[in-house]
Amino acid sequence: MAPYWAGTSRAFGALFSEVLVRDYELVMVVSPDVSDDGLPATVERVQKFIQEQGGEVKQVNPWGRRKLAYPIKRYAEGHYVIAQFSLDPQAVRALEGNLELAEDVIRHLVVKLEEVRRRAPEEQ
């Protein structure tokens, strides 16, 4: 038995073969317990997760250790890291879940930057 979409137009089938990609910015506050030497390992772990999800990290900008505006988990300071990346919107949920479970990331925020772009599945 043929699937229900068999015989539909090519244009309709092309919709399912494209992957939605959006540009995002991530702000992470990493625990001050993480040393200056350990910070690149934390950032690399997040970059690797984004790449495993089919995303692309465009820029990473560490701002350094700064005083927090208010205590977060009893910390008064944290390492700020800003990253820009592109990723499928469904994979952003997985990234946020991963960041929630990371003990060395005390706060994070993911913000959508631009409109939707479509990418062919070969680029994944």
Sine and cosine of phi, psi and omega as CSV:
sin_phi,cos_phi,sin_psi,cos_psi,sin_omega,cos_omega
0.00,0.00,0.74,-0.67,-0.01,-1.00
-0.98,0.19,0.53,-0.85,0.05,-1.00
-0.89,0.45,0.34,-0.94,-0.08,-1.00
-0.90,0.44,-0.38,0.92,-0.03,-1.00
-1.00,-0.03,-0.03,1.00,0.03,-1.00
-0.90,0.44,0.68,-0.73,0.00,-1.00
1.00,0.00,-0.04,1.00,0.05,-1.00
-0.98,0.21,0.20,-0.98,-0.06,-1.00
-0.93,0.36,0.34,-0.94,0.04,-1.00
-0.89,0.45,-0.58,0.81,-0.03,-1.00
-0.88,0.47,-0.64,0.77,0.02,-1.00
-0.91,0.40,-0.69,0.73,0.03,-1.00
-0.91,0.42,-0.51,0.86,-0.01,-1.00
-0.92,0.39,-0.46,0.89,0.02,-1.00
-0.89,0.46,-0.57,0.82,-0.03,-1.00
-0.99,0.14,-0.28,0.96,-0.04,-1.00
-1.00,-0.02,-0.20,0.98,0.01,-1.00
-1.00,-0.04,0.48,-0.88,0.00,-1.00
-0.92,-0.39,0.76,-0.65,0.05,-1.00
-0.97,0.24,0.69,-0.72,0.01,-1.00
-0.74,-0.67,0.73,-0.68,0.06,-1.00
-0.82,-0.57,0.41,-0.91,0.07,-1.00
-1.00,-0.06,0.70,-0.72,-0.05,-1.00
-0.74,-0.67,0.34,-0.94,0.16,-0.99
-0.82,-0.57,0.72,-0.70,0.00,-1.00
-0.90,-0.44,0.78,-0.62,0.13,-0.99
-0.92,-0.39,0.85,-0.53,0.02,-1.00
-0.88,-0.48,0.64,-0.77,0.18,-0.98
-0.93,-0.38,0.91,-0.40,-0.04,-1.00
-1.00,-0.10,0.61,-0.79,-0.04,-1.00
-0.81,0.59,0.64,-0.77,0.06,-1.00
-0.94,0.35,-0.22,0.98,0.08,-1.00
-0.92,0.39,-0.38,0.92,0.05,-1.00
-0.97,0.23,0.80,-0.60,-0.03,-1.00
-0.95,0.31,0.23,-0.97,0.05,-1.00
-0.88,0.47,-0.48,0.88,0.04,-1.00
-0.98,0.21,-0.45,0.90,-0.02,-1.00
-1.00,0.06,-0.28,0.96,-0.02,-1.00
-0.88,0.48,-0.71,0.70,0.03,-1.00
-0.86,0.51,-0.53,0.85,0.03,-1.00
-0.92,0.39,-0.63,0.78,0.04,-1.00
-0.91,0.42,-0.71,0.71,0.01,-1.00
-0.90,0.43,-0.67,0.75,0.01,-1.00
-0.89,0.46,-0.61,0.79,0.03,-1.00
-0.89,0.46,-0.66,0.75,0.02,-1.00
-0.93,0.36,-0.66,0.75,0.04,-1.00
-0.88,0.48,-0.68,0.74,-0.01,-1.00
-0.90,0.45,-0.65,0.76,0.03,-1.00
-0.89,0.46,-0.69,0.72,0.02,-1.00
-0.88,0.48,-0.70,0.72,0.00,-1.00
-0.92,0.39,-0.59,0.81,0.05,-1.00
-0.91,0.41,-0.48,0.88,0.02,-1.00
-0.99,0.11,0.06,1.00,0.02,-1.00
1.00,-0.02,0.23,0.97,-0.01,-1.00
-1.00,-0.08,0.06,-1.00,0.00,-1.00
-0.74,-0.68,0.83,-0.56,0.06,-1.00
-1.00,0.05,0.86,-0.51,-0.07,-1.00
-1.00,-0.05,-0.61,0.79,-0.07,-1.00
-0.40,-0.92,0.64,-0.77,0.10,-0.99
-0.79,-0.61,0.79,-0.61,-0.06,-1.00
-0.77,-0.64,0.99,-0.14,0.06,-1.00
-0.97,0.24,0.80,-0.59,-0.02,-1.00
-1.00,0.00,-0.21,0.98,0.01,-1.00
1.00,-0.08,-0.13,-0.99,-0.03,-1.00
-1.00,0.08,0.80,-0.60,-0.04,-1.00
-0.67,-0.74,0.38,-0.93,0.05,-1.00
-0.97,0.25,0.68,-0.73,0.04,-1.00
-0.99,0.15,0.48,-0.88,0.02,-1.00
-0.92,0.39,-0.50,0.87,0.04,-1.00
-0.48,-0.88,0.40,-0.92,-0.04,-1.00
-0.90,0.44,0.70,-0.71,0.09,-1.00
-0.84,-0.54,0.87,-0.49,-0.04,-1.00
0.79,0.62,0.64,0.77,0.03,-1.00
0.93,0.37,0.30,0.95,0.08,-1.00
-0.98,-0.20,0.63,-0.78,0.04,-1.00
-0.98,-0.22,-0.24,0.97,0.01,-1.00
-0.73,-0.69,0.27,-0.96,0.06,-1.00
-0.26,-0.96,0.35,-0.94,0.08,-1.00
-1.00,0.03,0.86,-0.51,0.02,-1.00
-1.00,-0.04,0.71,-0.70,0.07,-1.00
-0.70,-0.71,0.77,-0.63,0.04,-1.00
-0.93,-0.37,0.74,-0.67,0.02,-1.00
-0.72,-0.70,0.63,-0.77,0.11,-0.99
-0.92,-0.39,0.72,-0.69,-0.05,-1.00
-0.47,-0.88,0.26,-0.96,0.11,-0.99
-0.88,-0.48,0.63,-0.77,-0.11,-0.99
-0.31,-0.95,0.40,-0.91,0.11,-0.99
-0.91,0.41,0.70,-0.72,-0.04,-1.00
-0.84,0.55,-0.56,0.83,0.02,-1.00
-0.92,0.39,-0.53,0.85,-0.01,-1.00
-0.96,0.26,-0.36,0.93,0.04,-1.00
-0.91,0.42,-0.57,0.82,0.06,-1.00
-0.88,0.47,-0.66,0.75,0.03,-1.00
-0.91,0.41,-0.63,0.77,0.03,-1.00
-0.89,0.46,-0.71,0.70,0.01,-1.00
-0.90,0.44,-0.62,0.79,0.06,-1.00
-0.89,0.45,-0.64,0.77,0.04,-1.00
-0.90,0.44,-0.68,0.73,0.00,-1.00
-0.93,0.38,-0.55,0.83,0.05,-1.00
-0.89,0.45,-0.59,0.81,-0.04,-1.00
-0.99,0.12,-0.31,0.95,-0.02,-1.00
-0.94,0.33,0.84,-0.54,-0.04,-1.00
-0.95,0.30,-0.43,0.90,-0.05,-1.00
-1.00,0.06,-0.17,0.99,0.07,-1.00
-0.98,-0.19,0.92,-0.39,-0.07,-1.00
-1.00,-0.01,-0.34,0.94,0.05,-1.00
-0.37,-0.93,0.55,-0.84,0.07,-1.00
-0.51,-0.86,0.35,-0.94,0.05,-1.00
-0.52,-0.85,0.80,-0.61,0.06,-1.00
-0.93,-0.37,0.80,-0.60,-0.04,-1.00
-0.83,-0.56,0.71,-0.71,0.05,-1.00
-0.97,0.24,0.73,-0.68,-0.05,-1.00
-0.99,-0.13,-0.75,0.67,-0.15,-0.99
-0.76,-0.65,-0.01,-1.00,0.01,-1.00
-0.97,0.26,0.09,-1.00,-0.08,-1.00
-0.94,0.33,0.69,-0.72,0.19,-0.98
-0.89,-0.45,0.48,-0.88,0.06,-1.00
-0.95,-0.30,0.64,-0.77,-0.02,-1.00
-0.80,-0.61,0.66,-0.75,0.05,-1.00
-0.93,0.36,0.50,-0.86,-0.06,-1.00
-0.91,0.41,-0.31,0.95,0.01,-1.00
-0.91,0.41,-0.43,0.90,-0.06,-1.00
-0.98,0.19,-0.17,0.99,-0.05,-1.00
-0.89,0.47,0.00,0.00,0.00,0.00
